[in-house]
Amino acid sequence: MSLLFELLLYLSTKYREQISSKFSMSNKEIEQMSKIIDFISRNFTQGILLKDVAKSLGYSEGYFSRLFKKNMGMIYYKYLNIIRLSAAYSDMKYINKSLVEFTLDCRFKDY
């Protein structure tokens, strides 16, 4: 679902030496972020709170928040909303629903 993350992951892996150390991830962080992004991609239409994602992957909320912000450059909820907006926009092109229905389907009310 997250083409941007997949691109960053590919570039980080393929061109690790050429990327500034400020932006590179360790192999452990790449693996962790892959699991996180995969979980979010599969569950973003559900009511997934930060604590739910952290717990499902065995992380504390604090560790998860720091890991996510460090490697994605944004907080979890901003990323989640970007994913939800992308899905809603994509669906709007092909499905005839009201804006309210799209926002509810993509769970924009979860806070």
N, C-alpha and C positions, 0 to 999 in steps of 0.2 A: 504494500500500500504506500509506503513512504519511498517514493522514487528518489527524493532528495537524499535521504539517509543512505539508500543503497548506492547512489552515486558517490557520496562521501566515503562510504565504507570501501568501495572499489578503489577509488583514488588513493585513499589512505594506505590500503594494502599494496597496491601496485607501485605507487610512487613514494613510499615511506621515506626514502633517503632525501628526496627532493622537497619534501614538505617541511616547513618550519616546525621545530619541536613544540612550539606553542600550540599548534593545531593537530599534532599527531596523537594517536591513541596507542596505548600498549595493546598487545595481543589480548590480554585479559579484559581490558576495557572494550575492545572491539567485540569480543564474545559476549560480554555483559550487555552492551548496547544492542547487539543483534537480538538477544533474547527479549529485551525490553521493547524494542520496536516491533518485533513479531507479536508479542503479547498485546500491545496497543492496537496494532493493525487488525488482529483477530477479534478484539473486544471493544473497539471504540464506540460501537452503537449500544453498548450496555452501559450501565451506570458505574463506570470505573473511576474511583477516586484514587488519588496518589497513594494513600495507605493500602488500598487493595492491590495495586500493582506491586508496590514494595513487598508486601506480605507474600503475595503469590510467588515471588522470585526469591524469597528468603532474605530480603534486605530490610534494614530499619528505614523508617521514613526519612530521617536525616541523611543517612548514607545515600539512599536513592536520590534524594533531591540534589545533593552535591554532585553525584556522579552524572546525573542527567544534565544539569546546568553546565557542568564543565565540558561535557562532550557534545552537547547539542547547541550550546550557546543561548539557551532560553530555558525558562522554567517549564515544568511538566504540563501545566494547564494551558499555556500558550501553544505548545506543540499539539496537545490534544485538540484544541480548538482549530488549529490549522488543518489537521487531519479531518475533522468533522466538516469544516467549511469546504474542503476539497471534495469530499464525498457528496455533500449537498449540492455543490455546483455541478459536479459531474452528473448526478441524478436529475437535476433540473433541466438539463439539456434533452433528456429522453423521456422523462416521466411527468405526467400532468398532475401535479399536486400543488397545494397552496404553500406559501412560504412558512406558515405556522406548522404545517404537517412535516415539512422538511426539517425544521429546527427540532421538532419533537422526535422525529425518527433518528436524528443524529445525536440526540441527548444533550442539547445545549443547556438544559436546565440543571445539570449536575454540578452543584457547588455546595 
